Amino acid sequence: MKEAVSLPIDRVDAIPRAVVAAGAAYPDGTLLPWHSHRRAQLLYGASGLMQVATEDGAWVVPQQHAVWIPAGKPHRSRMLLGVTTRSAYIEPQASPRGGDACQVLEVSALLRQLLIEAAGIDQHYPEQGRDAVLMQLLLHEIGRARELPMHIPLPRDPALAELCRGFMLAPGLHSRPAEWARALHMSERTFTRRFREQTGMGFQAWRQRACVVLAVPRLAAGESVTRIALDFGYERPAAFSTMFRKLAGHPPSAHALKTGDRQA
């Protein structure tokens, strides 16, 4: 594998290229506090597990997946379980993706190889020639990458957000809309409408999404599907696995770290 060039973030903006790529490695548990970039960033986890948070919600980024961070978006990141990364920093006018929200993206074999190769290229590569063409192909592949449901949207209403964060600390099927409505001193109908308005999802769909996203770090840490399913209130692990596969497109076992997965 081509060696990645590590590049301090404060040097990226000074480089007169539409796309600049770099790599990094982080000790377990490294926290990158709230910050933003003038450029958009595609952050690819070659190994390990990442968590990214914004005021809009939380994202879990499994190994060999990427998170798209729009230009100027304040965020913080936590690097878990031996994270090594490859990043592409992209000028806003060259951005291949729209919107102002982060997205967890599926990384195809081609996109993975492009990121690895790009991170080993001199940042002042010639604007004509092979390296410039590679960067243009990298942009095309970022633009067509499929978004995955690894995001837990959070409402802006403080009281409702507090309930959502409480659920994230102890997720489970026992939470019911009627209970949340009572806690907020409103009817269940009003709660249901407000929850959808604030998160873009119905309560049950949000609850399932949260369970899937919150299960991923535990799976990567080696916990069994059975243990996690029971903790979440499922009577049968198979029911949890079916729900997980339906939402994520793959079984929970896909997130279990194997020997050698901490190598970039």
C-alpha positions in Angstrom: 0.0 0.0 0.0 1.3 3.4 -0.9 2.4 5.5 2.1 0.0 8.3 2.9 1.3 11.9 3.4 0.2 13.4 6.8 -0.8 17.0 6.5 -1.7 19.5 9.2 -5.2 20.8 8.6 -4.0 24.5 8.8 -1.8 23.9 5.8 -4.6 22.6 3.5 -6.1 26.0 2.6 -2.7 27.4 1.4 -2.4 24.7 -1.3 -3.6 26.0 -4.7 -5.4 22.8 -5.8 -9.1 21.9 -5.9 -8.4 18.6 -4.1 -5.7 17.8 -1.6 -5.4 14.4 0.0 -3.7 13.2 3.2 -3.5 10.4 5.7 -3.4 10.1 9.5 -3.3 7.6 12.4 -4.8 8.1 15.8 -4.4 6.5 19.3 -7.6 4.9 20.6 -10.1 7.4 21.9 -8.6 10.5 20.3 -11.1 13.4 20.4 -10.9 16.1 17.8 -12.9 18.9 19.4 -15.4 21.2 17.7 -13.9 22.7 14.5 -14.8 23.3 10.9 -12.9 23.4 7.6 -13.2 26.0 4.8 -13.0 23.0 2.4 -15.3 20.0 2.3 -13.8 16.8 3.6 -14.3 13.2 2.8 -12.9 11.3 5.8 -12.3 7.6 5.1 -11.7 5.2 7.9 -9.2 2.7 6.5 -9.3 0.9 9.9 -11.0 1.3 13.2 -14.2 3.1 14.0 -15.1 6.8 14.1 -17.9 8.8 15.6 -18.8 12.3 14.2 -21.2 14.7 15.8 -22.7 18.0 14.7 -25.6 20.1 16.1 -27.9 18.1 13.8 -27.1 14.6 15.2 -24.5 11.8 15.4 -22.9 9.6 12.9 -21.0 6.3 13.3 -18.5 5.5 10.6 -17.5 1.8 10.4 -14.1 0.8 9.2 -13.7 1.0 5.4 -16.5 3.5 5.1 -16.3 7.3 4.9 -18.1 10.4 6.2 -18.8 13.4 4.0 -18.4 16.7 5.9 -19.6 19.7 4.1 -17.5 22.9 3.9 -17.9 25.1 7.0 -19.8 22.5 9.0 -18.9 22.6 12.7 -18.2 19.0 14.0 -16.2 17.0 16.4 -14.8 13.5 15.9 -13.8 10.7 18.2 -11.4 8.0 16.9 -12.0 4.6 18.3 -10.2 1.2 18.0 -7.0 2.0 16.1 -8.2 4.5 13.5 -6.2 5.2 10.4 -7.6 7.6 7.8 -7.3 8.9 4.3 -8.9 12.3 3.7 -9.7 14.4 0.6 -10.1 18.1 1.2 -12.1 19.7 -1.5 -12.6 23.4 -2.5 -16.3 24.3 -2.1 -16.8 25.2 -5.8 -15.5 21.7 -6.7 -17.7 19.8 -4.3 -19.3 16.7 -5.8 -22.1 16.4 -3.2 -24.8 18.9 -2.2 -26.6 19.6 1.0 -25.3 20.9 4.4 -25.5 17.7 6.4 -22.8 15.0 7.0 -23.3 11.7 5.3 -21.8 8.2 5.9 -20.9 6.8 2.5 -20.2 3.3 1.2 -16.7 3.1 -0.2 -16.4 1.1 -3.4 -13.2 -0.8 -4.3 -12.4 1.9 -6.8 -13.0 4.8 -4.4 -10.8 3.1 -1.8 -7.9 2.7 -4.2 -8.2 6.2 -5.4 -8.1 7.5 -1.8 -5.1 5.4 -1.0 -3.3 6.6 -4.1 -4.3 10.2 -3.7 -3.0 10.4 -0.1 0.5 9.5 -1.4 0.6 12.2 -4.1 2.5 15.4 -3.6 0.0 18.1 -2.6 1.5 20.4 -5.3 0.9 17.9 -8.1 0.9 19.3 -11.7 -2.5 20.7 -12.7 -2.1 18.8 -16.0 -1.3 15.1 -16.2 -1.9 11.8 -14.5 -2.2 13.0 -10.9 -4.7 15.8 -11.8 -6.8 13.2 -13.7 -6.8 10.9 -10.7 -8.1 13.7 -8.5 -10.9 14.4 -11.0 -11.9 10.7 -11.0 -11.8 10.8 -7.2 -14.3 13.6 -7.2 -16.6 11.7 -9.6 -16.5 8.6 -7.4 -17.2 10.6 -4.2 -20.2 12.1 -6.0 -21.7 8.8 -6.8 -21.1 7.0 -3.5 -24.2 5.6 -1.8 -25.3 7.1 1.5 -25.8 4.7 4.4 -28.2 5.0 7.4 -25.6 5.6 10.0 -27.0 8.9 11.3 -29.1 9.6 14.3 -30.8 12.9 13.7 -31.4 15.1 16.7 -34.2 17.7 17.1 -33.4 21.3 17.8 -36.1 21.6 20.5 -34.0 21.4 23.7 -36.5 19.3 25.7 -37.1 16.8 22.9 -33.3 16.6 22.2 -32.7 15.8 25.9 -35.1 12.8 25.6 -33.3 11.7 22.5 -29.9 11.9 24.1 -31.2 10.0 27.1 -32.4 7.2 24.7 -29.0 7.1 23.1 -27.4 6.4 26.5 -29.8 3.5 27.1 -31.5 2.5 23.8 -34.3 0.0 23.9 -37.7 -1.1 22.6 -39.3 -0.1 25.9 -39.5 3.5 24.9 -43.0 4.5 23.7 -44.3 7.7 22.1 -47.0 8.0 24.8 -44.3 8.1 27.5 -42.3 10.8 25.7 -45.5 12.8 25.1 -46.3 12.8 28.8 -42.8 13.9 29.7 -43.2 16.8 27.4 -46.7 17.6 28.6 -48.3 17.2 25.2 -50.7 14.9 23.5 -49.3 11.8 21.7 -50.6 13.2 18.4 -48.8 16.5 18.9 -45.7 14.7 20.0 -45.8 12.5 16.9 -46.2 15.4 14.6 -43.4 17.5 16.3 -41.0 14.5 16.4 -41.3 14.0 12.6 -41.0 17.7 12.0 -37.9 18.0 14.1 -36.1 14.8 13.0 -37.5 14.0 9.6 -38.5 10.5 10.8 -41.3 8.8 12.6 -40.6 7.8 16.2 -40.4 4.0 15.5 -38.1 4.5 12.5 -35.9 6.8 14.5 -35.7 4.3 17.4 -34.7 1.5 15.1 -32.1 3.7 13.3 -30.7 4.7 16.7 -30.4 1.0 17.8 -28.6 0.1 14.6 -26.1 3.0 14.8 -25.5 2.5 18.5 -24.9 -1.2 18.1 -22.0 -0.7 15.7 -19.4 0.4 18.2 -20.3 -2.5 20.5 -20.1 -5.0 17.6 -16.7 -3.6 16.7 -15.6 -3.9 20.3 -16.4 -7.7 20.2 -19.7 -7.9 21.9 -22.1 -10.6 20.7 -25.2 -9.9 18.7 -27.2 -11.8 21.4 -25.9 -9.6 24.2 -26.7 -6.4 22.3 -30.1 -7.6 21.2 -31.1 -8.5 24.7 -29.9 -5.2 26.1 -32.0 -3.4 23.5 -35.1 -5.3 24.6 -35.4 -7.9 21.8 -36.6 -11.3 23.0 -34.9 -13.0 20.0 -31.5 -12.0 18.6 -32.8 -13.1 15.2 -35.4 -10.3 15.3 -32.7 -7.8 16.0 -30.5 -9.2 13.2 -33.4 -9.0 10.7 -34.1 -5.4 11.6 -30.4 -4.5 11.4 -30.0 -6.1 8.0 -33.1 -4.4 6.7 -31.9 -0.9 7.7 -28.1 -1.3 7.1 -28.2 -3.6 4.1 -25.9 -6.1 5.8 -25.9 -8.3 9.0 -24.5 -7.2 12.3 -21.6 -9.6 11.9 -20.2 -7.4 9.1 -19.1 -4.9 11.8 -17.1 -7.3 14.0 -13.4 -6.4 13.8 -11.2 -9.3 12.7 -7.5 -10.0 13.3 -5.5 -7.5 11.3 -8.2 -5.0 10.9 -6.2 -2.4 12.8 -3.7 -2.3 10.0 -4.1 0.5 7.5 
